[in-house]
Amino acid sequence: MSAAILHWCLLLSQLLVGLALILATYRMIRGPRAQDRILALDAFYVAAMLMLVLFGIRIGSNIYFEVALLIGALSFVGTVALAKFLMRGEVIE
Amino acid sequence: MSEIPVWLAVLVGGLSILGAAFTLLGCIGLARFDSFYARIHAPTLGTSLGSIAILLASIVYFTVSAQRPAVHEVLILVFVSITTPVTLMLLARAALYRDRAERSGDVPPQWGQDIVVERTDTPTEG
């Protein structure tokens, strides 16, 4: 009973996060300018991180937590580097 | 997974659905808003409330199923909460810089370069 409740709730929330990933991809492809694509990439990173946390609850394992932490750190570094590139055309001045 | 109580399953499932719905709302706003300066506000709904709800679900589930406090998901929450304003501020400033350099759209001009302050009082004859 409780396992079925948890299974269907997690499946529904994974579908919602997957729809969010599709919408972020749509903005990343269509976005009129470069800053729209970078913003969509940042939202994509966050949604992918939450998807991995949901996978971790479903599997019942702690492995996915470390992958999610790694994706969070890479999201920060990547977005800061891309925004710096938009600002001046260089990453390191 | 089958020995967990029902209230725990309902709590964890409800929190995860809530967080996923907030993330989806943020991405709908990202896809549907018209200008970049309106679009930059939408995904913060996913990074703040969506992350809080889903990581809280993970904390509750692992704390009850492992019979000991599992609070390492707070690490992700703190990291995301600290870094998201920094990245969005850098991105907004970069977009503002580019729009001002091209003089495009409805971006306000930069103070001191494009604005000429009109004096309303007439200068007195000395």
Backbone of each chain as ProteinMPNN parsed JSONL, in Angstrom:
{"seq_chain_A": "MSAAILHWCLLLSQLLVGLALILATYRMIRGPRAQDRILALDAFYVAAMLMLVLFGIRIGSNIYFEVALLIGALSFVGTVALAKFLMRGEVIE", "coords_chain_A": {"N_chain_A": [[0.831, -1.203, 0.0], [1.716, 1.373, 1.015], [4.066, 1.44, -0.399], [3.119, 1.461, -2.988], [1.8, 3.943, -3.042], [4.0, 5.671, -2.719], [5.452, 5.001, -4.983], [3.786, 5.817, -7.161], [3.484, 8.565, -6.609], [6.131, 9.436, -6.806], [6.6, 8.811, -9.463], [4.812, 10.551, -10.756], [5.882, 13.039, -9.965], [8.367, 12.873, -11.166], [7.616, 12.902, -13.83], [6.6, 15.507, -14.003], [8.909, 17.032, -13.508], [10.361, 16.205, -15.688], [8.873, 17.33, -17.761], [9.392, 19.978, -17.198], [12.107, 20.001, -17.833], [11.914, 19.618, -20.602], [10.67, 22.019, -21.364], [12.654, 23.875, -20.642], [14.625, 23.081, -22.436], [13.366, 23.766, -24.812], [13.371, 26.582, -24.61], [16.085, 26.925, -24.616], [16.814, 26.138, -27.186], [15.27, 27.834, -28.832], [15.616, 30.398, -27.841], [15.977, 33.901, -28.215], [18.358, 35.371, -27.866], [21.79, 35.183, -26.672], [21.879, 35.357, -23.875], [19.409, 34.398, -23.088], [19.632, 31.716, -23.719], [21.639, 30.925, -21.932], [20.401, 31.356, -19.485], [18.332, 29.485, -19.695], [19.89, 27.193, -19.723], [20.857, 27.208, -17.107], [18.471, 26.846, -15.648], [17.883, 24.324, -16.616], [19.966, 22.797, -15.536], [19.323, 22.929, -12.781], [16.83, 21.633, -12.73], [17.592, 19.103, -13.628], [19.212, 18.33, -11.516], [17.309, 18.132, -9.442], [15.81, 16.061, -10.492], [17.617, 13.964, -10.256], [17.764, 13.76, -7.473], [15.181, 12.865, -6.961], [15.318, 10.365, -8.224], [17.122, 9.204, -6.46], [15.564, 8.975, -4.122], [13.716, 7.146, -5.062], [15.237, 4.842, -5.669], [16.375, 4.467, -3.213], [18.941, 4.938, -2.385], [22.135, 6.385, -1.525], [23.841, 7.246, -3.452], [23.036, 8.882, -5.551], [22.808, 11.359, -4.385], [25.381, 12.455, -4.239], [26.01, 12.782, -6.919], [24.099, 14.714, -7.537], [24.991, 16.856, -5.968], [27.424, 17.37, -7.23], [26.497, 18.168, -9.755], [25.174, 20.511, -9.04], [27.369, 22.128, -8.236], [28.807, 22.269, -10.659], [26.96, 23.608, -12.213], [26.945, 26.186, -11.099], [29.624, 27.052, -11.632], [29.712, 26.878, -14.438], [27.651, 28.665, -15.292], [28.549, 31.104, -14.265], [30.965, 31.418, -15.666], [30.031, 31.571, -18.327], [28.402, 33.87, -18.207], [30.328, 35.751, -17.612], [31.753, 35.627, -19.953], [29.898, 36.674, -21.735], [29.87, 39.275, -20.872], [32.376, 40.6, -21.343], [33.612, 39.258, -23.398], [35.707, 37.713, -22.695], [36.849, 35.095, -20.511], [38.703, 34.932, -18.398], [40.296, 37.697, -17.202]], "CA_chain_A": [[0.0, 0.0, 0.0], [2.528, 2.58, 1.095], [5.029, 1.409, -1.497], [2.422, 1.875, -4.212], [1.611, 5.402, -2.967], [5.288, 6.328, -2.956], [5.833, 4.762, -6.378], [3.041, 6.652, -8.101], [3.803, 9.971, -6.361], [7.451, 9.733, -7.376], [6.485, 8.773, -10.927], [4.17, 11.795, -11.188], [6.784, 14.184, -9.827], [9.412, 12.763, -12.188], [7.046, 13.359, -15.101], [6.52, 16.97, -13.971], [10.264, 17.584, -13.678], [10.764, 15.94, -17.074], [8.231, 18.361, -18.582], [10.174, 21.203, -16.978], [13.345, 19.867, -18.617], [11.586, 19.825, -22.011], [10.429, 23.45, -21.573], [13.949, 24.561, -20.607], [15.297, 22.782, -23.698], [12.708, 24.578, -25.844], [13.885, 27.944, -24.532], [17.508, 26.91, -24.974], [16.943, 26.056, -28.644], [14.617, 28.917, -29.525], [15.931, 31.677, -27.22], [16.435, 34.825, -29.255], [19.732, 35.844, -27.714], [22.664, 34.263, -25.942], [21.58, 35.334, -22.44], [18.256, 33.514, -22.878], [20.1, 30.323, -23.738], [22.383, 30.643, -20.701], [19.396, 31.258, -18.407], [17.663, 28.192, -19.856], [20.843, 26.149, -19.311], [20.894, 27.198, -15.65], [17.235, 26.197, -15.19], [18.004, 22.907, -16.977], [20.847, 22.187, -14.536], [18.614, 22.77, -11.509], [15.807, 20.594, -12.88], [18.263, 17.802, -13.703], [19.651, 17.993, -10.161], [16.143, 17.671, -8.685], [15.452, 14.753, -11.036], [18.51, 12.958, -9.668], [17.358, 13.561, -6.077], [13.99, 12.01, -6.995], [15.805, 9.013, -8.503], [17.723, 8.685, -5.24], [14.485, 8.535, -3.216], [13.079, 5.952, -5.623], [16.129, 3.697, -5.518], [16.688, 4.297, -1.81], [20.398, 4.877, -2.244], [22.764, 7.686, -1.301], [24.794, 7.554, -4.517], [22.546, 9.965, -6.389], [23.014, 12.628, -3.706], [26.69, 13.021, -4.589], [25.907, 13.258, -8.308], [23.334, 15.963, -7.526], [25.873, 17.906, -5.441], [28.389, 17.669, -8.283], [25.816, 18.923, -10.801], [24.971, 21.857, -8.518], [28.634, 22.874, -8.292], [29.142, 22.537, -12.06], [26.03, 24.615, -12.703], [27.43, 27.503, -10.67], [30.84, 27.425, -12.351], [29.417, 27.064, -15.853], [26.875, 29.873, -15.556], [29.388, 32.279, -14.006], [31.917, 31.564, -16.765], [29.329, 32.019, -19.533], [27.995, 35.257, -18.026], [31.548, 36.559, -17.734], [32.092, 35.677, -21.373], [28.975, 37.612, -22.377], [30.131, 40.641, -20.425], [33.542, 41.221, -21.96], [34.209, 38.463, -24.464], [36.784, 36.892, -22.155], [36.483, 34.464, -19.252], [39.681, 35.383, -17.405], [40.927, 38.924, -17.682]], "C_chain_A": [[0.865, 1.254, 0.0], [3.563, 2.614, -0.022], [4.375, 1.836, -2.799], [2.192, 3.376, -4.218], [2.903, 6.12, -3.328], [5.699, 6.186, -4.42], [5.108, 5.701, -7.325], [3.309, 8.125, -7.885], [5.157, 10.33, -6.977], [7.409, 9.707, -8.891], [5.866, 10.066, -11.447], [5.134, 12.968, -11.082], [7.938, 14.089, -10.817], [8.885, 13.181, -13.556], [6.97, 14.88, -15.146], [7.898, 17.591, -14.184], [10.762, 17.332, -15.097], [10.127, 16.931, -18.035], [8.96, 19.695, -18.43], [11.48, 21.167, -17.766], [13.065, 20.119, -20.101], [11.358, 21.313, -22.293], [11.731, 24.238, -21.545], [14.726, 24.294, -21.899], [14.705, 23.588, -24.849], [13.244, 26.007, -25.824], [15.362, 27.993, -24.927], [17.694, 26.862, -26.478], [16.419, 27.332, -29.294], [15.109, 30.29, -29.087], [16.534, 32.685, -28.16], [17.89, 35.239, -29.092], [20.506, 34.903, -26.811], [22.312, 34.215, -24.462], [20.351, 34.487, -22.134], [18.695, 32.054, -22.85], [20.852, 29.976, -22.463], [21.432, 30.515, -19.515], [18.661, 29.924, -18.473], [18.584, 27.049, -19.445], [20.914, 26.05, -17.799], [19.641, 26.524, -15.075], [17.268, 24.694, -15.48], [18.862, 22.155, -15.964], [20.093, 21.926, -13.231], [17.569, 21.666, -11.602], [16.441, 19.206, -12.959], [18.746, 17.361, -12.33], [18.484, 17.473, -9.324], [15.667, 16.306, -9.18], [16.335, 13.659, -10.44], [18.179, 12.716, -8.201], [16.121, 12.662, -6.011], [14.357, 10.563, -7.318], [16.413, 8.379, -7.257], [16.676, 8.224, -4.242], [13.878, 7.228, -3.737], [13.948, 4.709, -5.429], [16.398, 3.414, -4.042], [18.179, 4.246, -1.547], [20.965, 6.285, -2.131], [23.689, 8.104, -2.435], [24.355, 8.796, -5.289], [22.724, 11.318, -5.73], [24.339, 13.266, -4.127], [26.708, 13.511, -6.024], [25.164, 14.591, -8.351], [24.183, 17.114, -6.999], [26.881, 18.341, -6.491], [27.746, 18.511, -9.379], [25.53, 20.344, -10.335], [26.226, 22.705, -8.597], [28.984, 23.222, -9.733], [28.213, 23.579, -12.656], [26.506, 26.017, -12.344], [28.633, 27.945, -11.501], [30.541, 27.724, -13.818], [28.663, 28.352, -16.123], [27.701, 31.122, -15.302], [30.366, 32.49, -15.152], [31.223, 32.076, -18.02], [28.87, 33.468, -19.407], [29.192, 36.191, -18.128], [31.954, 36.68, -19.195], [31.177, 36.647, -22.121], [29.339, 39.05, -22.065], [31.26, 41.266, -21.237], [34.092, 40.464, -23.154], [35.391, 37.644, -24.006], [36.299, 36.272, -20.86], [37.401, 34.931, -18.134], [40.378, 36.617, -17.956], [42.286, 39.085, -17.045]], "O_chain_A": [[0.764, 2.091, -0.897], [3.901, 3.682, -0.532], [5.003, 2.499, -3.624], [2.358, 4.028, -5.249], [2.908, 7.052, -4.132], [6.225, 7.122, -5.023], [5.728, 6.314, -8.194], [3.363, 8.884, -8.852], [5.312, 11.387, -7.588], [8.1, 10.489, -9.544], [6.323, 10.62, -12.447], [5.208, 13.799, -11.987], [8.443, 15.117, -11.268], [9.625, 13.753, -14.357], [7.238, 15.487, -16.183], [8.046, 18.551, -14.94], [11.499, 18.147, -15.652], [10.754, 17.335, -19.015], [9.125, 20.443, -19.394], [11.911, 22.187, -18.305], [13.868, 20.752, -20.785], [11.791, 21.823, -23.326], [11.906, 25.168, -22.332], [15.41, 25.185, -22.402], [15.422, 24.038, -25.743], [13.537, 26.582, -26.872], [15.828, 28.978, -25.501], [18.624, 27.472, -27.005], [17.05, 27.862, -30.208], [15.035, 31.248, -29.857], [17.509, 32.377, -28.846], [18.587, 35.438, -30.087], [19.955, 33.952, -26.258], [22.427, 33.159, -23.839], [20.248, 33.917, -21.048], [18.193, 31.258, -22.056], [20.727, 28.861, -21.957], [21.63, 29.669, -18.644], [18.396, 29.302, -17.444], [18.128, 26.052, -18.886], [21.019, 24.952, -17.251], [19.73, 25.733, -14.137], [16.753, 23.891, -14.702], [18.543, 21.031, -15.577], [20.203, 20.849, -12.645], [17.426, 20.859, -10.683], [15.896, 18.242, -12.423], [18.702, 16.175, -12.002], [18.632, 16.5, -8.585], [15.181, 15.49, -8.397], [15.861, 12.56, -10.154], [18.297, 11.587, -7.723], [16.012, 11.809, -5.131], [13.776, 9.635, -6.754], [16.252, 7.183, -7.015], [16.86, 7.202, -3.58], [13.566, 6.323, -2.963], [13.444, 3.646, -5.065], [16.622, 2.267, -3.657], [18.632, 3.595, -0.605], [20.354, 7.253, -2.583], [24.264, 9.192, -2.395], [25.172, 9.648, -5.639], [22.787, 12.333, -6.423], [24.408, 14.475, -4.345], [27.335, 14.525, -6.331], [25.539, 15.492, -9.101], [24.109, 18.227, -7.52], [27.165, 19.53, -6.634], [28.357, 19.454, -9.881], [25.627, 21.285, -11.122], [26.163, 23.872, -8.983], [29.412, 24.343, -10.01], [28.628, 24.357, -13.516], [26.475, 26.925, -13.175], [28.667, 29.065, -12.012], [31.048, 28.697, -14.376], [28.984, 29.068, -17.072], [27.577, 32.102, -16.037], [30.581, 33.627, -15.572], [31.771, 32.933, -18.713], [28.935, 34.222, -20.378], [29.083, 37.292, -18.665], [32.444, 37.725, -19.622], [31.618, 37.355, -23.026], [29.144, 39.942, -22.891], [31.099, 42.366, -21.765], [34.959, 40.981, -23.859], [36.02, 36.955, -24.808], [35.444, 36.838, -20.18], [36.937, 35.285, -17.05], [40.971, 36.586, -19.034], [42.985, 40.061, -17.319]]}, "seq_chain_B": "MSEIPVWLAVLVGGLSILGAAFTLLGCIGLARFDSFYARIHAPTLGTSLGSIAILLASIVYFTVSAQRPAVHEVLILVFVSITTPVTLMLLARAALYRDRAERSGDVPPQWGQDIVVERTDTPTEG", "coords_chain_B": {"N_chain_B": [[11.582, -1.283, 0.802], [8.964, -1.704, 1.292], [8.198, -1.707, 3.901], [7.675, 0.744, 4.982], [5.767, 3.195, 6.813], [2.367, 4.386, 6.148], [1.819, 7.118, 6.44], [4.309, 8.223, 6.087], [4.836, 7.659, 3.412], [2.827, 9.163, 2.177], [3.551, 11.738, 3.013], [6.186, 12.077, 1.938], [5.662, 11.669, -0.793], [3.816, 13.751, -1.304], [5.378, 16.048, -0.76], [7.347, 15.766, -2.732], [5.845, 15.926, -5.081], [4.876, 18.525, -4.808], [7.267, 20.054, -4.939], [8.126, 19.351, -7.526], [6.045, 20.418, -9.011], [6.399, 23.15, -8.533], [8.877, 23.524, -9.783], [8.15, 22.954, -12.412], [6.351, 25.063, -12.876], [8.107, 27.246, -12.795], [9.639, 26.701, -15.094], [7.676, 26.842, -17.053], [7.095, 29.558, -16.963], [9.598, 30.444, -17.82], [9.544, 29.601, -20.458], [7.406, 31.019, -21.542], [7.306, 33.796, -21.034], [7.812, 37.204, -22.241], [10.01, 39.11, -22.514], [13.58, 39.187, -21.845], [14.177, 40.222, -19.333], [11.887, 39.786, -17.896], [11.85, 37.06, -17.995], [13.963, 36.197, -16.445], [13.207, 36.048, -13.862], [11.58, 33.845, -13.494], [12.715, 31.071, -13.281], [13.738, 31.035, -10.705], [11.786, 30.25, -8.985], [11.8, 27.49, -9.206], [14.395, 26.977, -8.276], [14.324, 27.856, -5.662], [11.797, 27.252, -4.077], [11.094, 24.772, -5.22], [13.47, 23.255, -4.917], [13.651, 23.3, -2.108], [11.34, 21.853, -1.299], [11.644, 19.292, -2.538], [14.144, 18.423, -1.579], [13.557, 18.395, 1.113], [11.71, 16.327, 1.176], [13.45, 14.229, 0.534], [15.148, 14.301, 2.78], [13.35, 13.643, 4.862], [12.519, 11.072, 4.062], [14.939, 9.522, 4.037], [15.75, 9.868, 6.657], [13.76, 8.546, 8.182], [13.759, 5.971, 7.05], [16.365, 5.088, 7.428], [16.675, 5.164, 10.119], [18.158, 7.04, 11.447], [19.33, 10.426, 11.778], [19.499, 11.957, 8.634], [20.91, 14.403, 7.17], [22.323, 15.387, 5.073], [21.404, 16.426, 2.703], [20.926, 19.047, 3.148], [23.211, 20.327, 2.485], [23.23, 20.568, -0.349], [21.057, 22.303, -0.541], [21.912, 24.638, 0.828], [24.086, 25.316, -0.776], [22.903, 25.748, -3.323], [21.143, 27.837, -2.662], [22.934, 29.854, -2.017], [24.461, 30.233, -4.354], [22.714, 30.77, -6.495], [21.574, 33.53, -6.516], [23.943, 34.918, -7.095], [24.749, 34.003, -9.66], [22.504, 34.777, -11.184], [22.535, 37.538, -10.866], [24.968, 38.212, -12.112], [24.373, 37.371, -14.721], [22.187, 39.025, -15.382], [23.406, 41.523, -15.292], [25.243, 41.249, -17.352], [23.515, 40.982, -19.539], [22.249, 43.467, -19.468], [24.425, 45.136, -19.963], [25.053, 44.356, -22.597], [22.681, 45.073, -23.953], [22.673, 47.82, -23.56], [25.003, 48.531, -24.865], [24.294, 48.014, -27.449], [22.171, 49.701, -27.707], [19.456, 48.873, -27.77], [16.009, 47.877, -27.645], [13.932, 48.457, -24.74], [15.618, 49.402, -22.768], [16.694, 51.273, -19.996], [18.705, 54.242, -20.276], [22.214, 54.622, -19.463], [23.19, 56.128, -16.451], [24.682, 59.291, -16.432], [26.001, 59.027, -18.828], [24.214, 59.115, -21.032], [22.172, 60.692, -20.177], [21.168, 63.982, -19.991], [21.097, 66.382, -17.637], [18.582, 68.61, -17.101], [18.607, 71.968, -16.207], [16.384, 73.593, -14.105], [16.112, 75.989, -12.834], [16.769, 79.352, -13.581], [19.949, 80.604, -14.414], [21.475, 82.988, -12.342], [22.238, 86.341, -13.029], [25.46, 87.574, -12.724]], "CA_chain_B": [[10.71, -0.157, 0.52], [7.573, -2.046, 1.541], [7.864, -1.679, 5.321], [7.518, 2.102, 5.476], [4.366, 3.492, 7.144], [1.605, 5.078, 5.102], [1.954, 8.58, 6.566], [5.59, 8.629, 5.515], [4.708, 7.64, 1.948], [2.012, 10.313, 1.756], [4.321, 12.974, 3.235], [7.281, 12.171, 0.969], [5.092, 11.842, -2.125], [3.247, 15.09, -1.427], [6.458, 17.039, -0.846], [8.038, 15.68, -4.02], [4.953, 16.46, -6.126], [4.861, 19.979, -4.641], [8.504, 20.61, -5.481], [8.157, 19.183, -8.98], [5.095, 21.371, -9.602], [7.024, 24.479, -8.523], [9.896, 23.551, -10.836], [7.462, 23.034, -13.702], [5.825, 26.428, -13.018], [9.224, 28.109, -13.152], [10.059, 26.488, -16.478], [6.62, 27.372, -17.918], [7.358, 30.982, -17.051], [10.794, 30.636, -18.646], [9.225, 29.39, -21.868], [6.291, 31.796, -22.056], [7.408, 35.246, -20.87], [8.148, 37.853, -23.496], [11.348, 39.696, -22.584], [14.572, 38.505, -21.008], [14.154, 40.72, -17.958], [10.783, 39.09, -17.214], [12.144, 35.632, -17.966], [15.021, 35.841, -15.495], [12.617, 35.839, -12.537], [10.758, 32.645, -13.385], [13.301, 29.82, -12.796], [14.07, 31.076, -9.286], [10.754, 29.492, -8.28], [12.278, 26.113, -9.125], [15.609, 26.822, -7.484], [14.095, 28.075, -4.226], [10.741, 26.438, -3.462], [11.174, 23.4, -5.713], [14.582, 22.575, -4.246], [13.35, 23.124, -0.686], [10.355, 20.789, -1.093], [12.142, 17.961, -2.932], [15.205, 18.016, -0.655], [12.909, 18.07, 2.393], [11.181, 14.967, 1.005], [14.584, 13.298, 0.624], [15.604, 14.27, 4.171], [12.372, 12.902, 5.665], [12.519, 9.657, 3.685], [16.147, 8.821, 4.471], [15.816, 9.88, 8.119], [12.892, 7.512, 8.747], [14.1, 4.632, 6.572], [17.674, 4.672, 7.916], [16.593, 5.184, 11.585], [19.084, 8.012, 12.027], [19.177, 11.669, 11.015], [20.262, 12.098, 7.393], [20.67, 15.8, 6.821], [23.347, 15.882, 4.153], [20.789, 17.161, 1.61], [20.996, 20.471, 3.465], [24.398, 20.828, 1.78], [22.781, 21.021, -1.671], [20.15, 23.442, -0.352], [22.712, 25.819, 1.15], [24.908, 25.674, -1.939], [22.039, 26.323, -4.366], [20.611, 29.12, -2.208], [23.969, 30.882, -2.038], [25.029, 30.514, -5.676], [21.751, 31.228, -7.504], [21.547, 34.984, -6.701], [25.189, 35.394, -7.704], [24.728, 33.753, -11.103], [21.476, 35.564, -11.852], [22.962, 38.931, -10.912], [25.984, 38.335, -13.165], [23.724, 37.227, -16.028], [21.383, 40.216, -15.654], [24.3, 42.642, -15.589], [25.806, 41.033, -18.687], [22.475, 41.284, -20.525], [22.066, 44.922, -19.462], [25.599, 45.707, -20.637], [24.945, 44.139, -24.043], [21.586, 45.864, -24.517], [23.057, 49.227, -23.583], [26.026, 48.736, -25.883], [23.642, 48.031, -28.76], [21.069, 50.671, -27.641], [18.29, 48.174, -28.313], [14.942, 47.57, -26.717], [13.464, 49.499, -23.852], [16.525, 49.45, -21.636], [16.974, 52.654, -19.632], [20.095, 54.623, -20.547], [23.097, 54.603, -18.306], [23.264, 57.439, -15.805], [25.96, 59.948, -16.575], [26.482, 59.015, -20.206], [23.209, 59.485, -22.018], [21.183, 61.599, -19.616], [21.605, 65.357, -19.757], [20.209, 66.922, -16.617], [18.142, 69.964, -17.444], [18.468, 72.88, -15.067], [15.086, 74.261, -14.165], [16.237, 77.375, -12.373], [17.571, 80.171, -14.492], [21.171, 81.085, -13.741], [21.402, 84.406, -11.982], [23.276, 87.189, -13.611], [26.384, 87.967, -11.689]], "C_chain_B": [[9.284, -0.44, 0.959], [7.197, -1.888, 3.006], [7.676, -0.278, 5.863], [6.054, 2.363, 5.793], [3.709, 4.36, 6.091], [1.793, 6.586, 5.195], [3.276, 9.061, 5.98], [5.508, 8.665, 3.994], [3.913, 8.836, 1.46], [2.805, 11.606, 1.899], [5.404, 13.146, 2.173], [6.74, 12.394, -0.441], [4.502, 13.23, -2.322], [4.316, 16.161, -1.551], [7.144, 16.978, -2.202], [7.149, 16.2, -5.154], [4.895, 17.978, -6.042], [6.112, 20.62, -5.25], [8.574, 20.496, -6.983], [7.198, 20.143, -9.652], [5.673, 22.784, -9.598], [8.089, 24.587, -9.614], [9.256, 23.684, -12.211], [6.894, 24.426, -13.933], [6.931, 27.396, -13.415], [9.628, 27.938, -14.599], [8.97, 26.902, -17.461], [6.792, 28.877, -18.077], [8.568, 31.284, -17.916], [10.458, 30.505, -20.125], [8.22, 30.385, -22.4], [6.449, 33.311, -21.927], [8.023, 35.89, -22.1], [9.583, 38.361, -23.547], [12.292, 38.969, -21.632], [14.476, 38.938, -19.561], [12.946, 40.213, -17.19], [11.111, 37.62, -17.032], [13.113, 35.25, -16.858], [14.439, 35.608, -14.102], [11.997, 34.457, -12.38], [11.502, 31.423, -12.819], [13.726, 29.851, -11.336], [13.018, 30.38, -8.434], [11.179, 28.029, -8.138], [13.492, 25.97, -8.23], [15.368, 27.07, -6.009], [13.058, 27.1, -3.667], [10.782, 24.995, -3.932], [12.285, 22.615, -5.048], [14.263, 22.311, -2.785], [12.417, 21.939, -0.488], [10.931, 19.411, -1.421], [13.257, 17.511, -1.989], [14.646, 17.712, 0.73], [12.29, 16.672, 2.335], [12.291, 13.937, 1.14], [15.081, 13.166, 2.057], [14.658, 13.423, 5.021], [12.445, 11.408, 5.354], [13.75, 8.935, 4.223], [16.295, 8.826, 5.979], [14.972, 8.754, 8.709], [13.335, 6.122, 8.31], [15.451, 4.167, 7.089], [17.758, 4.717, 9.435], [17.627, 6.1, 12.22], [18.986, 9.281, 11.195], [20.101, 11.72, 9.8], [20.014, 13.494, 6.861], [21.694, 16.3, 5.812], [22.748, 16.558, 2.936], [20.769, 18.666, 1.877], [22.185, 21.118, 2.755], [24.022, 21.361, 0.398], [21.944, 22.278, -1.531], [20.935, 24.718, -0.073], [23.501, 26.269, -0.068], [24.07, 26.344, -3.024], [21.524, 27.69, -3.942], [21.665, 30.214, -2.236], [24.352, 31.233, -3.467], [24.012, 31.069, -6.662], [21.651, 32.76, -7.615], [22.798, 35.522, -7.37], [25.147, 35.203, -9.218], [23.682, 34.616, -11.803], [21.845, 37.032, -11.905], [24.015, 39.138, -12.0], [25.347, 38.282, -14.543], [22.903, 38.468, -16.373], [22.272, 41.407, -15.981], [24.925, 42.49, -16.971], [24.781, 41.372, -19.768], [22.244, 42.786, -20.618], [23.217, 45.614, -20.189], [25.478, 45.551, -22.146], [23.841, 44.992, -24.65], [21.93, 47.338, -24.564], [24.102, 49.496, -24.652], [25.4, 48.769, -27.274], [22.534, 49.071, -28.842], [19.786, 50.076, -28.213], [17.25, 47.987, -27.22], [14.563, 48.749, -25.858], [14.322, 49.573, -22.597], [16.786, 50.9, -21.279], [18.443, 52.998, -19.888], [20.907, 54.686, -19.271], [23.243, 56.019, -17.751], [24.654, 58.037, -16.012], [26.493, 59.944, -17.988], [25.453, 59.598, -21.175], [22.216, 60.507, -21.494], [21.82, 62.973, -19.439], [20.609, 65.979, -18.793], [19.883, 68.365, -16.97], [18.053, 70.805, -16.18], [17.153, 73.609, -15.189], [15.18, 75.718, -13.716], [17.137, 78.156, -13.337], [18.814, 80.662, -13.758], [21.101, 82.582, -13.508], [22.55, 85.171, -12.617], [24.188, 87.71, -12.513], [26.816, 89.376, -11.718]], "O_chain_B": [[8.464, 0.477, 1.0], [6.014, -1.927, 3.342], [7.531, -0.103, 7.073], [5.176, 1.818, 5.123], [4.372, 4.981, 5.261], [1.914, 7.265, 4.175], [3.361, 10.165, 5.443], [6.037, 9.576, 3.358], [4.265, 9.456, 0.456], [2.751, 12.472, 1.025], [5.535, 14.216, 1.578], [7.278, 13.202, -1.198], [4.665, 13.827, -3.386], [4.181, 17.083, -2.356], [7.488, 18.015, -2.769], [7.642, 16.841, -6.082], [4.868, 18.655, -7.07], [6.021, 21.604, -5.985], [9.025, 21.422, -7.657], [7.484, 20.639, -10.742], [5.466, 23.539, -10.548], [8.195, 25.612, -10.288], [9.742, 24.423, -13.067], [6.939, 24.931, -15.055], [6.729, 28.263, -14.265], [9.931, 28.922, -15.274], [9.282, 27.279, -18.591], [6.656, 29.414, -19.176], [8.572, 32.263, -18.662], [11.022, 31.216, -20.956], [8.17, 30.595, -23.612], [5.782, 34.05, -22.651], [8.674, 35.222, -22.903], [10.303, 38.083, -24.506], [11.863, 38.238, -20.74], [14.668, 38.128, -18.654], [12.962, 40.205, -15.959], [10.709, 37.002, -16.047], [13.096, 34.116, -16.379], [15.109, 35.029, -13.246], [11.896, 33.947, -11.265], [10.956, 30.773, -11.928], [14.047, 28.805, -10.772], [13.297, 29.967, -7.309], [10.957, 27.405, -7.101], [13.626, 24.982, -7.508], [16.113, 26.561, -5.172], [13.397, 26.221, -2.875], [10.535, 24.082, -3.144], [12.097, 21.462, -4.658], [14.561, 21.235, -2.267], [12.656, 21.103, 0.383], [10.729, 18.462, -0.663], [13.315, 16.334, -1.632], [15.189, 16.872, 1.447], [12.335, 15.924, 3.312], [12.11, 12.899, 1.777], [15.399, 12.066, 2.509], [15.104, 12.587, 5.806], [12.436, 10.578, 6.263], [13.629, 7.856, 4.802], [16.89, 7.908, 6.543], [15.413, 8.075, 9.637], [13.296, 5.186, 9.108], [15.677, 2.961, 7.187], [18.788, 4.353, 10.002], [17.94, 5.956, 13.402], [18.599, 9.224, 10.027], [21.314, 11.551, 9.915], [19.02, 13.738, 6.178], [21.914, 17.506, 5.702], [23.476, 17.207, 2.186], [20.616, 19.465, 0.953], [22.166, 22.313, 2.462], [24.433, 22.455, 0.012], [22.097, 23.218, -2.312], [20.659, 25.761, -0.665], [23.577, 27.463, -0.36], [24.463, 27.37, -3.58], [21.469, 28.609, -4.759], [21.337, 31.381, -2.456], [24.55, 32.408, -3.775], [24.399, 31.779, -7.59], [21.645, 33.263, -8.739], [22.724, 36.484, -8.135], [25.467, 36.12, -9.973], [23.934, 35.132, -12.891], [21.515, 37.716, -12.874], [23.964, 40.128, -12.73], [25.719, 39.045, -15.434], [22.913, 38.919, -17.519], [21.936, 42.214, -16.848], [25.118, 43.477, -17.681], [25.122, 41.972, -20.787], [22.064, 43.323, -21.71], [23.003, 46.566, -20.94], [25.761, 46.485, -22.896], [24.017, 45.57, -25.722], [21.532, 48.04, -25.494], [24.098, 50.556, -25.277], [25.894, 49.454, -28.17], [21.999, 49.311, -29.925], [19.114, 50.697, -29.036], [17.57, 47.944, -26.032], [14.836, 49.899, -26.201], [13.812, 49.782, -21.496], [17.074, 51.7, -22.169], [19.32, 52.148, -19.734], [20.375, 54.787, -18.165], [23.401, 56.98, -18.503], [25.668, 57.373, -15.796], [27.347, 60.762, -18.328], [25.765, 60.445, -22.013], [21.493, 61.125, -22.276], [22.874, 63.108, -18.817], [19.421, 66.09, -19.098], [20.763, 69.213, -17.115], [17.472, 70.37, -15.186], [16.835, 74.175, -16.235], [14.414, 76.568, -14.169], [18.142, 77.642, -13.829], [18.73, 81.088, -12.606], [20.707, 83.342, -14.393], [23.677, 84.686, -12.715], [23.723, 88.226, -11.497], [27.604, 89.797, -10.872]]}, "name": "protein", "num_of_chains": 2, "seq": "MSAAILHWCLLLSQLLVGLALILATYRMIRGPRAQDRILALDAFYVAAMLMLVLFGIRIGSNIYFEVALLIGALSFVGTVALAKFLMRGEVIEMSEIPVWLAVLVGGLSILGAAFTLLGCIGLARFDSFYARIHAPTLGTSLGSIAILLASIVYFTVSAQRPAVHEVLILVFVSITTPVTLMLLARAALYRDRAERSGDVPPQWGQDIVVERTDTPTEG"}
